[in-house]
């Protein structure tokens, strides 16, 4: 499903998700715990790892469809 996405496109998707989550958190009440995506830009996932995660999430979401 996501195997045709280039590494550059994957990085752009990850950055947009990170930016959106940070924007949503900036208007929420004070944080009590650290969320996974706070460190997302620092994480060094390979393109293959990101594609595998996207494919797994897609399959899990639609496994009963």
BAROBA-405045 format. One record per residue: x, y, z of N, C-alpha, C, O in turn; residue in three letters. Coordinates in steps of 0.2 Angstrom, whole numbers, padded with zeros to 4 digits, always signed. Example, Ala and Ser with C-alpha at 12.3 -4.5 7.8 and 13.67 -1.06 7.14 Angstrom:
<atoms>
+0066-0028+0039+0062-0022+0039+0066-0016+0039+0071-0017+0042ALA
+0064-0011+0035+0068-0005+0036+0064+0000+0039+0067+0006+0040SER
</atoms>
This chain:
<atoms>
+0004-0006+0000+0000+0000+0000+0004+0006+0000+0004+0011-0004UNK
+0009+0007+0005+0013+0013+0006+0020+0012+0003+0024+0016+0004UNK
+0021+0006-0001+0028+0005-0003+0030+0009-0009+0036+0010-0010UNK
+0026+0013-0012+0027+0017-0018+0029+0024-0015+0030+0029-0020UNK
+0028+0026-0009+0030+0032-0006+0037+0033-0006+0041+0029-0003UNK
+0040+0039-0008+0047+0040-0008+0049+0042-0001+0045+0044+0003UNK
+0055+0041+0001+0058+0043+0007+0057+0051+0009+0055+0052+0014UNK
+0057+0055+0004+0056+0062+0005+0048+0063+0006+0047+0067+0011UNK
+0044+0059+0003+0037+0060+0005+0035+0058+0012+0031+0061+0015UNK
+0039+0052+0014+0038+0050+0020+0040+0055+0026+0036+0056+0031UNK
+0045+0058+0025+0048+0063+0029+0043+0069+0030+0042+0071+0035UNK
+0040+0071+0024+0036+0076+0024+0029+0075+0028+0027+0079+0032UNK
+0027+0068+0027+0021+0066+0031+0022+0066+0038+0018+0069+0042UNK
+0028+0064+0040+0030+0063+0047+0030+0070+0050+0028+0072+0056UNK
+0033+0075+0046+0034+0082+0049+0027+0085+0049+0026+0089+0054UNK
+0023+0084+0045+0016+0087+0045+0012+0084+0051+0009+0088+0054UNK
+0013+0078+0052+0009+0075+0058+0012+0078+0064+0008+0080+0069UNK
+0019+0078+0065+0022+0081+0071+0020+0088+0072+0018+0090+0077UNK
+0020+0092+0067+0018+0099+0067+0011+0100+0069+0009+0104+0074UNK
+0006+0096+0067-0001+0096+0068-0002+0094+0075-0006+0097+0079UNK
+0001+0089+0078+0001+0087+0085+0003+0092+0089+0000+0093+0095UNK
+0009+0095+0088+0011+0100+0092+0007+0106+0093+0006+0109+0098UNK
+0004+0108+0087-0001+0114+0087-0007+0112+0091-0010+0116+0095UNK
-0010+0106+0091-0015+0104+0095-0014+0104+0102-0018+0106+0106UNK
-0008+0102+0104-0006+0102+0111-0005+0109+0114-0006+0110+0120UNK
-0003+0113+0109-0001+0120+0112-0008+0124+0114-0007+0128+0118UNK
-0014+0121+0113-0020+0124+0115-0023+0120+0120-0029+0122+0123UNK
-0020+0115+0122-0023+0110+0127-0021+0112+0134-0016+0116+0135UNK
-0024+0109+0139-0021+0111+0146-0014+0108+0147-0012+0105+0143UNK
-0011+0110+0153-0004+0108+0154-0004+0101+0154-0008+0097+0156UNK
+0002+0099+0151+0003+0091+0150+0006+0088+0156+0010+0091+0160UNK
+0003+0082+0158+0005+0079+0164+0010+0074+0162+0014+0071+0167UNK
+0010+0071+0156+0015+0066+0154+0018+0068+0147+0015+0072+0144UNK
+0023+0064+0146+0026+0065+0139+0023+0060+0134+0023+0055+0136UNK
+0022+0063+0129+0019+0059+0123+0024+0057+0119+0029+0060+0118UNK
+0023+0051+0115+0028+0048+0111+0030+0053+0105+0036+0054+0104UNK
+0025+0057+0103+0027+0061+0097+0030+0068+0099+0032+0072+0094UNK
+0031+0069+0105+0035+0075+0107+0042+0074+0104+0046+0079+0103UNK
+0045+0068+0104+0052+0067+0101+0052+0065+0094+0057+0063+0092UNK
+0046+0065+0091+0046+0063+0084+0051+0066+0079+0055+0062+0076UNK
+0052+0072+0079+0057+0075+0074+0064+0073+0076+0068+0072+0072UNK
+0065+0070+0082+0072+0068+0084+0073+0061+0082+0079+0058+0082UNK
+0067+0057+0081+0068+0050+0080+0071+0049+0073+0069+0052+0069UNK
+0075+0044+0073+0078+0042+0066+0075+0036+0064+0079+0031+0063UNK
+0069+0036+0062+0066+0030+0058+0068+0029+0051+0069+0035+0048UNK
+0070+0023+0049+0071+0023+0042+0065+0023+0038+0059+0022+0040UNK
+0066+0024+0031+0060+0024+0027+0056+0017+0027+0050+0017+0027UNK
+0060+0012+0027+0057+0005+0028+0053+0004+0034+0048+0001+0034UNK
+0056+0007+0040+0052+0006+0046+0045+0010+0046+0040+0008+0048UNK
+0046+0016+0043+0040+0020+0042+0035+0017+0038+0029+0016+0039UNK
+0037+0014+0032+0032+0011+0027+0029+0005+0031+0023+0003+0030UNK
+0033+0001+0034+0031-0005+0038+0025-0003+0043+0020-0007+0043UNK
+0027+0002+0047+0022+0004+0052+0015+0007+0048+0010+0005+0051UNK
+0016+0010+0043+0010+0013+0039+0006+0007+0036+0000+0007+0037UNK
+0009+0002+0033+0006-0004+0031+0003-0008+0036-0003-0010+0035UNK
+0006-0009+0042+0003-0013+0047-0003-0009+0050-0008-0012+0052UNK
-0003-0003+0051-0008+0001+0053-0014+0001+0049-0020+0000+0051UNK
-0013+0001+0042-0018+0001+0037-0021-0006+0038-0028-0006+0038UNK
-0017-0011+0038-0020-0018+0038-0024-0019+0044-0030-0022+0044UNK
-0022-0017+0050-0025-0017+0056-0032-0014+0056-0037-0016+0059UNK
-0032-0008+0053-0038-0004+0053-0043-0007+0049-0049-0007+0050UNK
-0041-0010+0043-0046-0013+0039-0046-0020+0038-0049-0023+0033UNK
-0044-0024+0043-0044-0031+0043-0051-0034+0043-0052-0040+0041UNK
-0056-0031+0046-0062-0033+0046-0067-0030+0041-0073-0032+0041UNK
-0064-0027+0037-0068-0024+0031-0070-0028+0026-0073-0027+0021UNK
</atoms>
